[in-house]
């Protein structure tokens, strides 16, 4: 089953622009698009966003750690043209 960006945003209780910003900034991987260039989200895609949200919200320490992970993942994303899970 696939979901629209709006459906995913509503289910996760975030705004659609926030979800798209997380993709643009490299926090979460982009998803497949259909023939109309609309994003189609799978359960696996949604789970990756949930994992990111959990990591972000449970990070009570310095937010710089998350920022460094994002920068590292985004740099790898640009080199390989695909998302790489932050280590």
PDB file with SEQRES, HELIX, SHEET and CRYST1 records, atoms N, CA, C and O in Angstrom:
SEQRES   1 A   87  UNK UNK UNK UNK UNK UNK UNK UNK UNK UNK UNK UNK UNK          
SEQRES   2 A   87  UNK UNK UNK UNK UNK UNK UNK UNK UNK UNK UNK UNK UNK          
SEQRES   3 A   87  UNK UNK UNK UNK UNK UNK UNK UNK UNK UNK UNK UNK UNK          
SEQRES   4 A   87  UNK UNK UNK UNK UNK UNK UNK UNK UNK UNK UNK UNK UNK          
SEQRES   5 A   87  UNK UNK UNK UNK UNK UNK UNK UNK UNK UNK UNK UNK UNK          
SEQRES   6 A   87  UNK UNK UNK UNK UNK UNK UNK UNK UNK UNK UNK UNK UNK          
SEQRES   7 A   87  UNK UNK UNK UNK UNK UNK UNK UNK UNK                          
HELIX    1 AA1 UNK A    5  UNK A   12  1                                   8    
HELIX    2 AA2 UNK A   16  UNK A   24  1                                   9    
HELIX    3 AA3 UNK A   43  UNK A   58  1                                  16    
HELIX    4 AA4 UNK A   64  UNK A   80  1                                  17    
CRYST1    1.000    1.000    1.000  90.00  90.00  90.00 P 1           1          
ATOM      1  N   UNK A   1       0.842  -1.180   0.000  1.00  0.00           N  
ATOM      2  CA  UNK A   1       0.000   0.000   0.000  1.00  0.00           C  
ATOM      3  C   UNK A   1       0.882   1.236   0.000  1.00  0.00           C  
ATOM      4  O   UNK A   1       1.938   1.251   0.633  1.00  0.00           O  
ATOM      5  N   UNK A   2       0.455   2.262  -0.704  1.00  0.00           N  
ATOM      6  CA  UNK A   2       1.224   3.503  -0.728  1.00  0.00           C  
ATOM      7  C   UNK A   2       0.368   4.657  -0.206  1.00  0.00           C  
ATOM      8  O   UNK A   2      -0.862   4.619  -0.223  1.00  0.00           O  
ATOM      9  N   UNK A   3       1.076   5.677   0.252  1.00  0.00           N  
ATOM     10  CA  UNK A   3       0.434   6.834   0.868  1.00  0.00           C  
ATOM     11  C   UNK A   3       0.932   8.112   0.214  1.00  0.00           C  
ATOM     12  O   UNK A   3       2.023   8.146  -0.356  1.00  0.00           O  
ATOM     13  N   UNK A   4       0.126   9.161   0.300  1.00  0.00           N  
ATOM     14  CA  UNK A   4       0.542  10.473  -0.194  1.00  0.00           C  
ATOM     15  C   UNK A   4       1.345  11.171   0.898  1.00  0.00           C  
ATOM     16  O   UNK A   4       1.338  10.744   2.052  1.00  0.00           O  
ATOM     17  N   UNK A   5       2.025  12.228   0.533  1.00  0.00           N  
ATOM     18  CA  UNK A   5       2.794  12.994   1.508  1.00  0.00           C  
ATOM     19  C   UNK A   5       1.867  13.571   2.569  1.00  0.00           C  
ATOM     20  O   UNK A   5       2.214  13.574   3.750  1.00  0.00           O  
ATOM     21  N   UNK A   6       0.718  14.049   2.177  1.00  0.00           N  
ATOM     22  CA  UNK A   6      -0.253  14.615   3.118  1.00  0.00           C  
ATOM     23  C   UNK A   6      -0.732  13.544   4.106  1.00  0.00           C  
ATOM     24  O   UNK A   6      -0.845  13.812   5.302  1.00  0.00           O  
ATOM     25  N   UNK A   7      -1.009  12.355   3.617  1.00  0.00           N  
ATOM     26  CA  UNK A   7      -1.456  11.278   4.507  1.00  0.00           C  
ATOM     27  C   UNK A   7      -0.371  10.919   5.524  1.00  0.00           C  
ATOM     28  O   UNK A   7      -0.668  10.692   6.698  1.00  0.00           O  
ATOM     29  N   UNK A   8       0.870  10.868   5.078  1.00  0.00           N  
ATOM     30  CA  UNK A   8       1.982  10.550   5.980  1.00  0.00           C  
ATOM     31  C   UNK A   8       2.150  11.667   7.011  1.00  0.00           C  
ATOM     32  O   UNK A   8       2.312  11.398   8.201  1.00  0.00           O  
ATOM     33  N   UNK A   9       2.114  12.898   6.559  1.00  0.00           N  
ATOM     34  CA  UNK A   9       2.256  14.031   7.471  1.00  0.00           C  
ATOM     35  C   UNK A   9       1.150  14.011   8.528  1.00  0.00           C  
ATOM     36  O   UNK A   9       1.421  14.201   9.714  1.00  0.00           O  
ATOM     37  N   UNK A  10      -0.074  13.786   8.107  1.00  0.00           N  
ATOM     38  CA  UNK A  10      -1.191  13.736   9.050  1.00  0.00           C  
ATOM     39  C   UNK A  10      -1.021  12.592  10.050  1.00  0.00           C  
ATOM     40  O   UNK A  10      -1.253  12.774  11.245  1.00  0.00           O  
ATOM     41  N   UNK A  11      -0.622  11.424   9.572  1.00  0.00           N  
ATOM     42  CA  UNK A  11      -0.460  10.266  10.442  1.00  0.00           C  
ATOM     43  C   UNK A  11       0.643  10.485  11.477  1.00  0.00           C  
ATOM     44  O   UNK A  11       0.547  10.004  12.606  1.00  0.00           O  
ATOM     45  N   UNK A  12       1.696  11.217  11.085  1.00  0.00           N  
ATOM     46  CA  UNK A  12       2.828  11.457  11.979  1.00  0.00           C  
ATOM     47  C   UNK A  12       2.679  12.740  12.788  1.00  0.00           C  
ATOM     48  O   UNK A  12       3.526  13.064  13.620  1.00  0.00           O  
ATOM     49  N   UNK A  13       1.579  13.473  12.530  1.00  0.00           N  
ATOM     50  CA  UNK A  13       1.295  14.722  13.246  1.00  0.00           C  
ATOM     51  C   UNK A  13       2.375  15.781  13.035  1.00  0.00           C  
ATOM     52  O   UNK A  13       2.794  16.464  13.969  1.00  0.00           O  
ATOM     53  N   UNK A  14       2.811  15.897  11.781  1.00  0.00           N  
ATOM     54  CA  UNK A  14       3.703  16.979  11.362  1.00  0.00           C  
ATOM     55  C   UNK A  14       3.072  17.613  10.132  1.00  0.00           C  
ATOM     56  O   UNK A  14       2.178  17.030   9.519  1.00  0.00           O  
ATOM     57  N   UNK A  15       3.526  18.788   9.776  1.00  0.00           N  
ATOM     58  CA  UNK A  15       2.974  19.428   8.585  1.00  0.00           C  
ATOM     59  C   UNK A  15       3.648  18.869   7.328  1.00  0.00           C  
ATOM     60  O   UNK A  15       4.762  18.346   7.382  1.00  0.00           O  
ATOM     61  N   UNK A  16       2.964  18.989   6.227  1.00  0.00           N  
ATOM     62  CA  UNK A  16       3.532  18.536   4.954  1.00  0.00           C  
ATOM     63  C   UNK A  16       4.816  19.306   4.633  1.00  0.00           C  
ATOM     64  O   UNK A  16       5.798  18.693   4.215  1.00  0.00           O  
ATOM     65  N   UNK A  17       4.838  20.655   4.819  1.00  0.00           N  
ATOM     66  CA  UNK A  17       6.092  21.378   4.562  1.00  0.00           C  
ATOM     67  C   UNK A  17       7.255  20.901   5.439  1.00  0.00           C  
ATOM     68  O   UNK A  17       8.401  20.890   4.991  1.00  0.00           O  
ATOM     69  N   UNK A  18       6.970  20.510   6.675  1.00  0.00           N  
ATOM     70  CA  UNK A  18       8.032  19.995   7.546  1.00  0.00           C  
ATOM     71  C   UNK A  18       8.598  18.705   6.986  1.00  0.00           C  
ATOM     72  O   UNK A  18       9.814  18.522   6.934  1.00  0.00           O  
ATOM     73  N   UNK A  19       7.720  17.817   6.570  1.00  0.00           N  
ATOM     74  CA  UNK A  19       8.154  16.543   5.996  1.00  0.00           C  
ATOM     75  C   UNK A  19       9.014  16.774   4.754  1.00  0.00           C  
ATOM     76  O   UNK A  19      10.052  16.134   4.584  1.00  0.00           O  
ATOM     77  N   UNK A  20       8.583  17.683   3.897  1.00  0.00           N  
ATOM     78  CA  UNK A  20       9.349  17.980   2.679  1.00  0.00           C  
ATOM     79  C   UNK A  20      10.685  18.656   2.995  1.00  0.00           C  
ATOM     80  O   UNK A  20      11.676  18.440   2.298  1.00  0.00           O  
ATOM     81  N   UNK A  21      10.704  19.472   4.047  1.00  0.00           N  
ATOM     82  CA  UNK A  21      11.955  20.112   4.460  1.00  0.00           C  
ATOM     83  C   UNK A  21      12.940  19.067   4.961  1.00  0.00           C  
ATOM     84  O   UNK A  21      14.133  19.143   4.664  1.00  0.00           O  
ATOM     85  N   UNK A  22      12.449  18.089   5.721  1.00  0.00           N  
ATOM     86  CA  UNK A  22      13.328  17.026   6.217  1.00  0.00           C  
ATOM     87  C   UNK A  22      13.953  16.259   5.056  1.00  0.00           C  
ATOM     88  O   UNK A  22      15.108  15.842   5.135  1.00  0.00           O  
ATOM     89  N   UNK A  23      13.196  16.074   3.987  1.00  0.00           N  
ATOM     90  CA  UNK A  23      13.744  15.411   2.796  1.00  0.00           C  
ATOM     91  C   UNK A  23      14.801  16.304   2.159  1.00  0.00           C  
ATOM     92  O   UNK A  23      15.913  15.862   1.868  1.00  0.00           O  
ATOM     93  N   UNK A  24      14.441  17.556   1.950  1.00  0.00           N  
ATOM     94  CA  UNK A  24      15.335  18.505   1.278  1.00  0.00           C  
ATOM     95  C   UNK A  24      16.651  18.673   2.034  1.00  0.00           C  
ATOM     96  O   UNK A  24      17.710  18.807   1.422  1.00  0.00           O  
ATOM     97  N   UNK A  25      16.582  18.665   3.373  1.00  0.00           N  
ATOM     98  CA  UNK A  25      17.774  18.878   4.179  1.00  0.00           C  
ATOM     99  C   UNK A  25      18.542  17.590   4.475  1.00  0.00           C  
ATOM    100  O   UNK A  25      19.580  17.621   5.135  1.00  0.00           O  
ATOM    101  N   UNK A  26      18.032  16.463   3.988  1.00  0.00           N  
ATOM    102  CA  UNK A  26      18.768  15.218   4.123  1.00  0.00           C  
ATOM    103  C   UNK A  26      18.535  14.460   5.418  1.00  0.00           C  
ATOM    104  O   UNK A  26      19.239  13.488   5.690  1.00  0.00           O  
ATOM    105  N   UNK A  27      17.562  14.879   6.230  1.00  0.00           N  
ATOM    106  CA  UNK A  27      17.275  14.146   7.461  1.00  0.00           C  
ATOM    107  C   UNK A  27      16.652  12.789   7.161  1.00  0.00           C  
ATOM    108  O   UNK A  27      16.934  11.807   7.847  1.00  0.00           O  
ATOM    109  N   UNK A  28      15.812  12.734   6.142  1.00  0.00           N  
ATOM    110  CA  UNK A  28      15.154  11.486   5.748  1.00  0.00           C  
ATOM    111  C   UNK A  28      15.339  11.306   4.249  1.00  0.00           C  
ATOM    112  O   UNK A  28      15.514  12.286   3.525  1.00  0.00           O  
ATOM    113  N   UNK A  29      15.304  10.068   3.777  1.00  0.00           N  
ATOM    114  CA  UNK A  29      15.492   9.842   2.338  1.00  0.00           C  
ATOM    115  C   UNK A  29      14.262  10.249   1.547  1.00  0.00           C  
ATOM    116  O   UNK A  29      13.140  10.172   2.048  1.00  0.00           O  
ATOM    117  N   UNK A  30      14.471  10.679   0.325  1.00  0.00           N  
ATOM    118  CA  UNK A  30      13.341  10.956  -0.566  1.00  0.00           C  
ATOM    119  C   UNK A  30      12.733   9.616  -0.962  1.00  0.00           C  
ATOM    120  O   UNK A  30      13.383   8.574  -0.873  1.00  0.00           O  
ATOM    121  N   UNK A  31      11.492   9.660  -1.395  1.00  0.00           N  
ATOM    122  CA  UNK A  31      10.775   8.427  -1.741  1.00  0.00           C  
ATOM    123  C   UNK A  31      10.518   8.389  -3.237  1.00  0.00           C  
ATOM    124  O   UNK A  31      10.768   9.364  -3.946  1.00  0.00           O  
ATOM    125  N   UNK A  32      10.018   7.260  -3.710  1.00  0.00           N  
ATOM    126  CA  UNK A  32       9.700   7.128  -5.130  1.00  0.00           C  
ATOM    127  C   UNK A  32       8.579   8.085  -5.522  1.00  0.00           C  
ATOM    128  O   UNK A  32       7.769   8.494  -4.691  1.00  0.00           O  
ATOM    129  N   UNK A  33       8.553   8.427  -6.792  1.00  0.00           N  
ATOM    130  CA  UNK A  33       7.509   9.300  -7.317  1.00  0.00           C  
ATOM    131  C   UNK A  33       6.772   8.572  -8.425  1.00  0.00           C  
ATOM    132  O   UNK A  33       7.342   7.741  -9.132  1.00  0.00           O  
ATOM    133  N   UNK A  34       5.491   8.898  -8.566  1.00  0.00           N  
ATOM    134  CA  UNK A  34       4.693   8.262  -9.612  1.00  0.00           C  
ATOM    135  C   UNK A  34       4.831   9.047 -10.925  1.00  0.00           C  
ATOM    136  O   UNK A  34       5.661   9.951 -11.021  1.00  0.00           O  
ATOM    137  N   UNK A  35       4.037   8.710 -11.914  1.00  0.00           N  
ATOM    138  CA  UNK A  35       4.102   9.352 -13.224  1.00  0.00           C  
ATOM    139  C   UNK A  35       3.794  10.843 -13.204  1.00  0.00           C  
ATOM    140  O   UNK A  35       4.173  11.578 -14.116  1.00  0.00           O  
ATOM    141  N   UNK A  36       3.096  11.287 -12.144  1.00  0.00           N  
ATOM    142  CA  UNK A  36       2.775  12.720 -12.007  1.00  0.00           C  
ATOM    143  C   UNK A  36       3.824  13.455 -11.191  1.00  0.00           C  
ATOM    144  O   UNK A  36       3.681  14.648 -10.926  1.00  0.00           O  
ATOM    145  N   UNK A  37       4.883  12.747 -10.789  1.00  0.00           N  
ATOM    146  CA  UNK A  37       5.944  13.277  -9.917  1.00  0.00           C  
ATOM    147  C   UNK A  37       5.455  13.521  -8.497  1.00  0.00           C  
ATOM    148  O   UNK A  37       6.022  14.343  -7.777  1.00  0.00           O  
ATOM    149  N   UNK A  38       4.414  12.818  -8.092  1.00  0.00           N  
ATOM    150  CA  UNK A  38       3.941  12.876  -6.710  1.00  0.00           C  
ATOM    151  C   UNK A  38       4.646  11.789  -5.929  1.00  0.00           C  
ATOM    152  O   UNK A  38       4.836  10.680  -6.428  1.00  0.00           O  
ATOM    153  N   UNK A  39       5.031  12.101  -4.714  1.00  0.00           N  
ATOM    154  CA  UNK A  39       5.701  11.120  -3.873  1.00  0.00           C  
ATOM    155  C   UNK A  39       4.724  10.030  -3.453  1.00  0.00           C  
ATOM    156  O   UNK A  39       3.574  10.308  -3.112  1.00  0.00           O  
ATOM    157  N   UNK A  40       5.195   8.788  -3.482  1.00  0.00           N  
ATOM    158  CA  UNK A  40       4.413   7.651  -3.004  1.00  0.00           C  
ATOM    159  C   UNK A  40       5.196   6.988  -1.878  1.00  0.00           C  
ATOM    160  O   UNK A  40       6.306   6.498  -2.089  1.00  0.00           O  
ATOM    161  N   UNK A  41       4.623   6.974  -0.704  1.00  0.00           N  
ATOM    162  CA  UNK A  41       5.273   6.496   0.506  1.00  0.00           C  
ATOM    163  C   UNK A  41       4.854   5.072   0.812  1.00  0.00           C  
ATOM    164  O   UNK A  41       3.668   4.746   0.768  1.00  0.00           O  
ATOM    165  N   UNK A  42       5.816   4.229   1.119  1.00  0.00           N  
ATOM    166  CA  UNK A  42       5.541   2.863   1.550  1.00  0.00           C  
ATOM    167  C   UNK A  42       5.600   2.812   3.077  1.00  0.00           C  
ATOM    168  O   UNK A  42       5.994   3.783   3.723  1.00  0.00           O  
ATOM    169  N   UNK A  43       5.211   1.688   3.638  1.00  0.00           N  
ATOM    170  CA  UNK A  43       5.320   1.491   5.093  1.00  0.00           C  
ATOM    171  C   UNK A  43       6.775   1.641   5.541  1.00  0.00           C  
ATOM    172  O   UNK A  43       7.051   2.210   6.597  1.00  0.00           O  
ATOM    173  N   UNK A  44       7.695   1.130   4.736  1.00  0.00           N  
ATOM    174  CA  UNK A  44       9.121   1.226   5.062  1.00  0.00           C  
ATOM    175  C   UNK A  44       9.569   2.690   5.101  1.00  0.00           C  
ATOM    176  O   UNK A  44      10.332   3.082   5.984  1.00  0.00           O  
ATOM    177  N   UNK A  45       9.100   3.493   4.151  1.00  0.00           N  
ATOM    178  CA  UNK A  45       9.438   4.915   4.129  1.00  0.00           C  
ATOM    179  C   UNK A  45       8.927   5.613   5.389  1.00  0.00           C  
ATOM    180  O   UNK A  45       9.637   6.407   6.006  1.00  0.00           O  
ATOM    181  N   UNK A  46       7.696   5.306   5.753  1.00  0.00           N  
ATOM    182  CA  UNK A  46       7.089   5.915   6.940  1.00  0.00           C  
ATOM    183  C   UNK A  46       7.856   5.502   8.190  1.00  0.00           C  
ATOM    184  O   UNK A  46       8.049   6.316   9.094  1.00  0.00           O  
ATOM    185  N   UNK A  47       8.292   4.262   8.252  1.00  0.00           N  
ATOM    186  CA  UNK A  47       9.049   3.793   9.406  1.00  0.00           C  
ATOM    187  C   UNK A  47      10.380   4.537   9.537  1.00  0.00           C  
ATOM    188  O   UNK A  47      10.817   4.815  10.653  1.00  0.00           O  
ATOM    189  N   UNK A  48      11.023   4.862   8.427  1.00  0.00           N  
ATOM    190  CA  UNK A  48      12.276   5.634   8.469  1.00  0.00           C  
ATOM    191  C   UNK A  48      12.030   7.013   9.063  1.00  0.00           C  
ATOM    192  O   UNK A  48      12.853   7.523   9.823  1.00  0.00           O  
ATOM    193  N   UNK A  49      10.896   7.614   8.715  1.00  0.00           N  
ATOM    194  CA  UNK A  49      10.561   8.929   9.274  1.00  0.00           C  
ATOM    195  C   UNK A  49      10.297   8.798  10.771  1.00  0.00           C  
ATOM    196  O   UNK A  49      10.731   9.641  11.557  1.00  0.00           O  
ATOM    197  N   UNK A  50       9.586   7.747  11.165  1.00  0.00           N  
ATOM    198  CA  UNK A  50       9.323   7.526  12.595  1.00  0.00           C  
ATOM    199  C   UNK A  50      10.631   7.374  13.368  1.00  0.00           C  
ATOM    200  O   UNK A  50      10.777   7.924  14.459  1.00  0.00           O  
ATOM    201  N   UNK A  51      11.571   6.635  12.809  1.00  0.00           N  
ATOM    202  CA  UNK A  51      12.870   6.442  13.471  1.00  0.00           C  
ATOM    203  C   UNK A  51      13.596   7.777  13.608  1.00  0.00           C  
ATOM    204  O   UNK A  51      14.187   8.064  14.650  1.00  0.00           O  
ATOM    205  N   UNK A  52      13.552   8.592  12.554  1.00  0.00           N  
ATOM    206  CA  UNK A  52      14.177   9.911  12.618  1.00  0.00           C  
ATOM    207  C   UNK A  52      13.520  10.756  13.706  1.00  0.00           C  
ATOM    208  O   UNK A  52      14.205  11.387  14.512  1.00  0.00           O  
ATOM    209  N   UNK A  53      12.177  10.762  13.722  1.00  0.00           N  
ATOM    210  CA  UNK A  53      11.459  11.566  14.711  1.00  0.00           C  
ATOM    211  C   UNK A  53      11.780  11.108  16.132  1.00  0.00           C  
ATOM    212  O   UNK A  53      11.939  11.931  17.033  1.00  0.00           O  
ATOM    213  N   UNK A  54      11.873   9.807  16.327  1.00  0.00           N  
ATOM    214  CA  UNK A  54      12.201   9.271  17.642  1.00  0.00           C  
ATOM    215  C   UNK A  54      13.600   9.705  18.062  1.00  0.00           C  
ATOM    216  O   UNK A  54      13.805  10.133  19.198  1.00  0.00           O  
ATOM    217  N   UNK A  55      14.550   9.598  17.158  1.00  0.00           N  
ATOM    218  CA  UNK A  55      15.918  10.003  17.447  1.00  0.00           C  
ATOM    219  C   UNK A  55      15.970  11.504  17.757  1.00  0.00           C  
ATOM    220  O   UNK A  55      16.651  11.928  18.691  1.00  0.00           O  
ATOM    221  N   UNK A  56      15.263  12.280  16.985  1.00  0.00           N  
ATOM    222  CA  UNK A  56      15.287  13.735  17.152  1.00  0.00           C  
ATOM    223  C   UNK A  56      14.651  14.142  18.478  1.00  0.00           C  
ATOM    224  O   UNK A  56      15.204  14.966  19.207  1.00  0.00           O  
ATOM    225  N   UNK A  57      13.499  13.569  18.790  1.00  0.00           N  
ATOM    226  CA  UNK A  57      12.777  13.959  19.994  1.00  0.00           C  
ATOM    227  C   UNK A  57      13.399  13.407  21.269  1.00  0.00           C  
ATOM    228  O   UNK A  57      13.205  13.984  22.339  1.00  0.00           O  
ATOM    229  N   UNK A  58      14.133  12.319  21.187  1.00  0.00           N  
ATOM    230  CA  UNK A  58      14.765  11.751  22.362  1.00  0.00           C  
ATOM    231  C   UNK A  58      16.181  12.267  22.567  1.00  0.00           C  
ATOM    232  O   UNK A  58      16.846  11.913  23.541  1.00  0.00           O  
ATOM    233  N   UNK A  59      16.629  13.092  21.656  1.00  0.00           N  
ATOM    234  CA  UNK A  59      17.963  13.665  21.783  1.00  0.00           C  
ATOM    235  C   UNK A  59      17.898  14.826  22.774  1.00  0.00           C  
ATOM    236  O   UNK A  59      17.603  15.959  22.392  1.00  0.00           O  
ATOM    237  N   UNK A  60      18.173  14.543  24.037  1.00  0.00           N  
ATOM    238  CA  UNK A  60      18.134  15.587  25.056  1.00  0.00           C  
ATOM    239  C   UNK A  60      19.485  16.253  25.204  1.00  0.00           C  
ATOM    240  O   UNK A  60      19.609  17.310  25.824  1.00  0.00           O  
ATOM    241  N   UNK A  61      20.494  15.626  24.628  1.00  0.00           N  
ATOM    242  CA  UNK A  61      21.822  16.217  24.703  1.00  0.00           C  
ATOM    243  C   UNK A  61      21.959  17.283  23.616  1.00  0.00           C  
ATOM    244  O   UNK A  61      20.963  17.764  23.075  1.00  0.00           O  
ATOM    245  N   UNK A  62      23.138  17.625  23.324  1.00  0.00           N  
ATOM    246  CA  UNK A  62      23.452  18.676  22.373  1.00  0.00           C  
ATOM    247  C   UNK A  62      22.885  18.367  20.984  1.00  0.00           C  
ATOM    248  O   UNK A  62      23.171  17.310  20.421  1.00  0.00           O  
ATOM    249  N   UNK A  63      22.096  19.270  20.438  1.00  0.00           N  
ATOM    250  CA  UNK A  63      21.502  19.085  19.112  1.00  0.00           C  
ATOM    251  C   UNK A  63      22.572  19.110  18.012  1.00  0.00           C  
ATOM    252  O   UNK A  63      22.283  18.758  16.869  1.00  0.00           O  
ATOM    253  N   UNK A  64      23.791  19.517  18.341  1.00  0.00           N  
ATOM    254  CA  UNK A  64      24.867  19.527  17.348  1.00  0.00           C  
ATOM    255  C   UNK A  64      25.200  18.122  16.866  1.00  0.00           C  
ATOM    256  O   UNK A  64      25.657  17.949  15.736  1.00  0.00           O  
ATOM    257  N   UNK A  65      24.977  17.117  17.708  1.00  0.00           N  
ATOM    258  CA  UNK A  65      25.251  15.737  17.308  1.00  0.00           C  
ATOM    259  C   UNK A  65      24.371  15.380  16.120  1.00  0.00           C  
ATOM    260  O   UNK A  65      24.849  14.823  15.132  1.00  0.00           O  
ATOM    261  N   UNK A  66      23.087  15.701  16.215  1.00  0.00           N  
ATOM    262  CA  UNK A  66      22.156  15.422  15.123  1.00  0.00           C  
ATOM    263  C   UNK A  66      22.523  16.234  13.886  1.00  0.00           C  
ATOM    264  O   UNK A  66      22.461  15.727  12.766  1.00  0.00           O  
ATOM    265  N   UNK A  67      22.898  17.474  14.084  1.00  0.00           N  
ATOM    266  CA  UNK A  67      23.271  18.335  12.965  1.00  0.00           C  
ATOM    267  C   UNK A  67      24.496  17.771  12.239  1.00  0.00           C  
ATOM    268  O   UNK A  67      24.544  17.790  11.009  1.00  0.00           O  
ATOM    269  N   UNK A  68      25.483  17.270  12.986  1.00  0.00           N  
ATOM    270  CA  UNK A  68      26.669  16.678  12.374  1.00  0.00           C  
ATOM    271  C   UNK A  68      26.321  15.413  11.608  1.00  0.00           C  
ATOM    272  O   UNK A  68      26.863  15.169  10.530  1.00  0.00           O  
ATOM    273  N   UNK A  69      25.417  14.603  12.160  1.00  0.00           N  
ATOM    274  CA  UNK A  69      24.982  13.398  11.454  1.00  0.00           C  
ATOM    275  C   UNK A  69      24.282  13.780  10.150  1.00  0.00           C  
ATOM    276  O   UNK A  69      24.494  13.143   9.119  1.00  0.00           O  
ATOM    277  N   UNK A  70      23.455  14.813  10.198  1.00  0.00           N  
ATOM    278  CA  UNK A  70      22.751  15.255   9.006  1.00  0.00           C  
ATOM    279  C   UNK A  70      23.729  15.739   7.949  1.00  0.00           C  
ATOM    280  O   UNK A  70      23.589  15.409   6.772  1.00  0.00           O  
ATOM    281  N   UNK A  71      24.702  16.509   8.359  1.00  0.00           N  
ATOM    282  CA  UNK A  71      25.694  17.026   7.413  1.00  0.00           C  
ATOM    283  C   UNK A  71      26.456  15.877   6.772  1.00  0.00           C  
ATOM    284  O   UNK A  71      26.685  15.882   5.563  1.00  0.00           O  
ATOM    285  N   UNK A  72      26.854  14.886   7.578  1.00  0.00           N  
ATOM    286  CA  UNK A  72      27.589  13.736   7.061  1.00  0.00           C  
ATOM    287  C   UNK A  72      26.711  12.933   6.087  1.00  0.00           C  
ATOM    288  O   UNK A  72      27.169  12.545   5.013  1.00  0.00           O  
ATOM    289  N   UNK A  73      25.458  12.690   6.467  1.00  0.00           N  
ATOM    290  CA  UNK A  73      24.549  11.937   5.602  1.00  0.00           C  
ATOM    291  C   UNK A  73      24.259  12.714   4.323  1.00  0.00           C  
ATOM    292  O   UNK A  73      24.175  12.122   3.247  1.00  0.00           O  
ATOM    293  N   UNK A  74      24.103  14.039   4.427  1.00  0.00           N  
ATOM    294  CA  UNK A  74      23.792  14.855   3.264  1.00  0.00           C  
ATOM    295  C   UNK A  74      24.973  14.884   2.296  1.00  0.00           C  
ATOM    296  O   UNK A  74      24.784  14.875   1.080  1.00  0.00           O  
ATOM    297  N   UNK A  75      26.193  14.918   2.840  1.00  0.00           N  
ATOM    298  CA  UNK A  75      27.384  14.914   1.984  1.00  0.00           C  
ATOM    299  C   UNK A  75      27.469  13.593   1.220  1.00  0.00           C  
ATOM    300  O   UNK A  75      27.783  13.577   0.030  1.00  0.00           O  
ATOM    301  N   UNK A  76      27.191  12.497   1.903  1.00  0.00           N  
ATOM    302  CA  UNK A  76      27.204  11.198   1.239  1.00  0.00           C  
ATOM    303  C   UNK A  76      26.078  11.103   0.223  1.00  0.00           C  
ATOM    304  O   UNK A  76      26.246  10.511  -0.843  1.00  0.00           O  
ATOM    305  N   UNK A  77      24.935  11.683   0.549  1.00  0.00           N  
ATOM    306  CA  UNK A  77      23.795  11.697  -0.366  1.00  0.00           C  
ATOM    307  C   UNK A  77      24.182  12.375  -1.678  1.00  0.00           C  
ATOM    308  O   UNK A  77      23.881  11.870  -2.760  1.00  0.00           O  
ATOM    309  N   UNK A  78      24.844  13.512  -1.574  1.00  0.00           N  
ATOM    310  CA  UNK A  78      25.244  14.238  -2.769  1.00  0.00           C  
ATOM    311  C   UNK A  78      26.242  13.478  -3.619  1.00  0.00           C  
ATOM    312  O   UNK A  78      26.223  13.581  -4.846  1.00  0.00           O  
ATOM    313  N   UNK A  79      27.114  12.715  -2.974  1.00  0.00           N  
ATOM    314  CA  UNK A  79      28.128  11.970  -3.703  1.00  0.00           C  
ATOM    315  C   UNK A  79      27.553  10.755  -4.412  1.00  0.00           C  
ATOM    316  O   UNK A  79      27.976  10.411  -5.516  1.00  0.00           O  
ATOM    317  N   UNK A  80      26.589  10.110  -3.774  1.00  0.00           N  
ATOM    318  CA  UNK A  80      26.087   8.848  -4.307  1.00  0.00           C  
ATOM    319  C   UNK A  80      24.704   8.949  -4.919  1.00  0.00           C  
ATOM    320  O   UNK A  80      24.210   7.980  -5.496  1.00  0.00           O  
ATOM    321  N   UNK A  81      24.071  10.104  -4.803  1.00  0.00           N  
ATOM    322  CA  UNK A  81      22.710  10.298  -5.286  1.00  0.00           C  
ATOM    323  C   UNK A  81      21.710   9.368  -4.632  1.00  0.00           C  
ATOM    324  O   UNK A  81      20.698   9.011  -5.235  1.00  0.00           O  
ATOM    325  N   UNK A  82      21.989   8.980  -3.413  1.00  0.00           N  
ATOM    326  CA  UNK A  82      21.018   8.214  -2.640  1.00  0.00           C  
ATOM    327  C   UNK A  82      21.260   8.477  -1.165  1.00  0.00           C  
ATOM    328  O   UNK A  82      22.364   8.822  -0.746  1.00  0.00           O  
ATOM    329  N   UNK A  83      20.219   8.309  -0.404  1.00  0.00           N  
ATOM    330  CA  UNK A  83      20.289   8.549   1.021  1.00  0.00           C  
ATOM    331  C   UNK A  83      21.127   7.479   1.684  1.00  0.00           C  
ATOM    332  O   UNK A  83      21.066   6.309   1.309  1.00  0.00           O  
ATOM    333  N   UNK A  84      21.909   7.880   2.670  1.00  0.00           N  
ATOM    334  CA  UNK A  84      22.706   6.947   3.451  1.00  0.00           C  
ATOM    335  C   UNK A  84      22.338   7.160   4.914  1.00  0.00           C  
ATOM    336  O   UNK A  84      22.380   8.286   5.410  1.00  0.00           O  
ATOM    337  N   UNK A  85      21.973   6.073   5.609  1.00  0.00           N  
ATOM    338  CA  UNK A  85      21.610   6.164   7.017  1.00  0.00           C  
ATOM    339  C   UNK A  85      22.773   6.784   7.804  1.00  0.00           C  
ATOM    340  O   UNK A  85      23.924   6.386   7.621  1.00  0.00           O  
ATOM    341  N   UNK A  86      22.476   7.760   8.680  1.00  0.00           N  
ATOM    342  CA  UNK A  86      23.548   8.323   9.511  1.00  0.00           C  
ATOM    343  C   UNK A  86      24.089   7.251  10.446  1.00  0.00           C  
ATOM    344  O   UNK A  86      23.339   6.410  10.943  1.00  0.00           O  
ATOM    345  N   UNK A  87      25.394   7.290  10.679  1.00  0.00           N  
ATOM    346  CA  UNK A  87      26.002   6.287  11.568  1.00  0.00           C  
ATOM    347  C   UNK A  87      26.108   6.798  12.978  1.00  0.00           C  
ATOM    348  O   UNK A  87      26.594   6.087  13.857  1.00  0.00           O  
TER     349      UNK A  87                                                      
END                                                                             
